[in-house]
Amino acid sequence: MDNFFKQKERKHKKTNPENQQKDQHSKQEKSEQKNNHVEDWEKELSQSTDFKKTFYVNQMSGKKFYFSFFISLVEEKVLDNNALPPLLEGEFHKITDVKKLLPVADVELSSNPEDIPKKLLGGNVLLTLEGEPSKFAFISSHKEIVRAVSAPEIEFSVVGPKEAFVEAIWQNMNMIRKRLPVKELIAEEFSVGKLSKTKVAVLYIDGITNKEIINTVKQRISDIEKDEIADSSFFTQLISDNGNSPFPQLLDTERPDRVTSSLSEGKVVILVDGSPQALIGPTSLTEFFNSFEDYFLNWILASFIRLIRLFSVTFSIMITPLYVALVSYHYQLIPKDLLVTLVTSRRVVPFPPILEVLFLEVTIELLREAGARLPTKVGQTIGIVGGIVLGTASVEAGLTSNVLLIFIALSALASFTTPVYQMSNTIRILRFPFLFMAELWGLLGITIAFCFLLTHLLRLTSLGFPFMEPIFPLRVRDFKDALFRLPFKSQANRPQFLRTNDPGRFSKEKAQKKKDIDE
C-alpha cells in the first residue's frame, strides 16, 4: 500500500502543471543567482583601477561578448592579435564554440563563479557571452615581466659559465632543465602563503634522491603557516632544523650549474617564484667554504685554495680574541721582541685591550654596512676612504695601537674569502662571543667558547642529516670532496651520507682507462 501511494504521488508531481512551473521557476532563480554571483565578483574586483571590462559584437551572430581582466597581469597585444579576431569573425553562437575558434590549450570552460578571482589574478581573461549567464570561459594571456639573464654577482667566477638565476621561476627551471635534460628530473609545485600564493617548486632526480629527503622537504613546506613569502631566504628560517642557530642549514646559490651538480649528487633543490636564489639541502658545514669555481681548476690548485679559505676563517675568528687574551692575561707567552713592539704601540692607548678591539671591530662593521647599503660606486669609495681615514686617525689620536689595526684589517680581509654570503655573516658574529670569553678568562675562555661552538655544530642537522659530515660521523670516503678536492676519476660515488638510491656516478674502472687511437 505504501509503495502504491508513493508511485501515485510521483505521477501527480510529474503531471501537475503547477509543479512543472515551480521547477522551471527554481531553475531560473538558480541561473539568476549564478549570474548575480558573476556580476558580484566583477563588481568587487572592479574596485581596483587596473581591472578592465570591455564588450565586442560578433559579426555573424550579432551577439555581445565581454572580456574582463587585469591590465597589469594580461598581455593585451596577444589578446587583441590572437583571441579577438576569431571571436569577431568566426561562428560564435554559444560559449562552447570558443574551443573551436581558439587553441584548446589556451581556453578553459567553467560554470563555477568561485573560479573567477583565482583565474583572473592568475593572468587569465574572463570571457562571457550574452544570453549564457551561467557559463563562461578563461583565456590564458599571462604577462611575463622578467629581466635578462646576467652574470653572477655574489658567486662570480673567472672561469666557467656566466649565468645566474632571475626572479621568474619558470625561467630558472629552463636553465636547470637545459643542463639536465632527463625525464627523471621531477619538479613538484606548491603554493605557499595565505596572501601571496607564492609558487614554490621542489626539484629532485627520481631514482637517485633518497625518498626520506623528498618527503621531509614536502612535509615541511606543506606545514608552513605564513601570510606572505617574499624570497627563498624565508624558507631557510621556516623549514630549517634549528631556527635559533646562526649557521645556515640550507645552501643558497644563484648559479644554475651548482644546482644541477647538487641534483646529480642526490640532493633536493627548492625554487621560489620572485627569488633569484635556489636552496639546496641537505648540506654540510664544509660545503659553505667550497666555491663552484674549484671544479673548473686543477684539483691541486682547488685543494690548496680550499685550505686557504679554511685557514682564513679560523684566522678571522681567532686573531682578535687571541690578542685580547695574550695582552690581558698571558703576556709571558709573547716573545720578548714582539712584546717590546706591543708595549711601544700601546703605551699611549688609554683603554684596556677589549675596548680597543671593540672600537675597531664596530668601526669595521659600520663601514661594511654603510658600503652595502649605499649605491655601488659611493659604497666602494666609503669603504676605502673611510677605512684609511679612520684607521690613520685612530692611531694618531692614540685610541688604538698599530699592531691591533693590522690584525683587524687582516681579520676583515680573511672573512671575505668565504664564498657563501650567509656563512660570511655568521663568521662576523662568532668573533664577538670569543672576544668576551677571552676578556673574562683568557685562553681558558677561548677554549670554553670553542667547546660550546663545537658541541652546537655536532648537534646541528640539515633536513635530519648531520651538519658536520664527513668529520662527524667520520666518513673517510666523503673527504674526497670536502676539505680538499681529489681528481674527478676518484669521485665515482655520490656522497655516502645522502644514502642515495643509486650510489654510483660512473664506472671507476672505465674512467681510469686512457687509450689513444693508435693503441
Summary of the structure (lengths in Angstrom):
residues: 519
radius of gyration: 33.1
end to end distance: 101.1
largest distance: 120.2
contacts: 1535
relative contact order: 0.08
helix: 53%
strand: 14%
